[in-house]
């Protein structure tokens, strides 16, 4: 999804929702390998894990809203979406792009 659909490239910014889960931890590593700046949502209990994976911005989903903290992101991946991931990926990405345009 990150390479073929999102076409994530070096220097781009990506939000990965659910960064401490199975899909999220893999996506973080791939995004960092591709040279992206990575933000993720996770709980306080998993902050150290995602930081060790290389995340640049950590958002505690229980007390913070990524929508108010982030702007100018190129890609958003909702790893919490299960088999609906592509649809929610597009919706999340569209919402972030609209928010970036307003700021």
C-alpha positions in Angstrom: 0.0 0.0 0.0 2.7 2.5 0.9 4.8 1.9 -2.2 2.3 1.0 -4.9 -0.8 3.0 -3.9 0.5 5.9 -1.9 3.8 6.1 -3.8 5.6 7.2 -0.6 8.9 8.8 -1.3 11.9 10.2 0.6 11.1 13.5 2.4 7.4 13.0 2.5 5.4 12.9 5.7 3.1 10.0 6.7 0.7 9.5 9.5 0.3 5.8 10.5 -2.6 5.3 12.8 -2.2 2.4 15.2 1.6 2.3 15.0 2.2 -0.2 17.8 0.0 -2.9 16.1 1.2 -5.6 13.7 0.5 -3.7 10.5 1.6 -0.4 12.1 5.0 -1.6 13.3 5.8 -3.0 9.8 4.5 0.2 8.1 6.7 2.4 10.3 9.8 0.5 9.4 9.0 0.5 5.7 8.2 4.3 5.7 11.5 5.0 7.5 13.4 2.8 5.1 11.8 4.9 2.3 13.0 8.1 3.9 9.7 9.4 5.1 9.0 11.5 8.3 6.6 9.3 10.3 3.9 10.3 12.8 1.9 7.7 14.6 -0.9 7.2 17.1 -0.5 4.8 20.0 -1.1 4.6 23.7 1.4 5.8 26.3 2.3 2.2 27.1 3.7 1.8 23.6 5.6 5.1 23.1 9.0 3.6 23.7 8.3 0.8 21.1 7.3 3.2 18.3 10.2 5.5 19.1 12.6 2.5 18.8 11.1 1.9 15.4 12.1 5.4 14.4 8.9 7.4 14.6 9.4 11.2 14.5 6.1 12.3 16.1 4.1 10.2 18.6 0.5 11.0 19.4 -1.3 9.5 22.4 -4.6 8.6 20.9 -6.3 8.6 24.3 -5.5 12.3 25.1 -4.6 13.9 21.8 -6.2 14.3 18.4 -3.9 13.9 15.4 -6.3 16.1 13.4 -5.4 19.1 15.6 -1.7 18.3 15.9 -0.6 17.5 12.3 -0.7 19.4 9.1 1.0 19.1 5.7 1.1 15.3 5.6 1.3 13.6 2.2 0.0 10.2 3.2 -2.1 8.7 6.0 -2.4 5.0 6.7 -5.2 3.7 8.9 -3.8 0.4 10.1 -6.8 0.0 12.4 -9.2 -0.6 9.5 -8.8 -4.3 8.9 -10.1 -5.4 5.5 -11.5 -1.9 4.9 -8.1 -0.4 5.1 -8.0 0.9 1.5 -11.3 2.8 1.8 -10.4 4.3 5.2 -6.9 5.0 4.0 -8.3 7.2 1.2 -10.8 8.9 3.5 -8.1 9.6 6.2 -5.7 10.9 3.5 -8.4 13.1 2.0 -9.3 14.6 5.4 -5.6 15.3 6.2 -5.1 16.9 2.8 -8.2 19.2 3.3 -6.9 20.2 6.7 -3.5 21.0 5.4 -5.1 23.2 2.7 -6.9 25.2 5.4 -3.8 25.9 7.5 
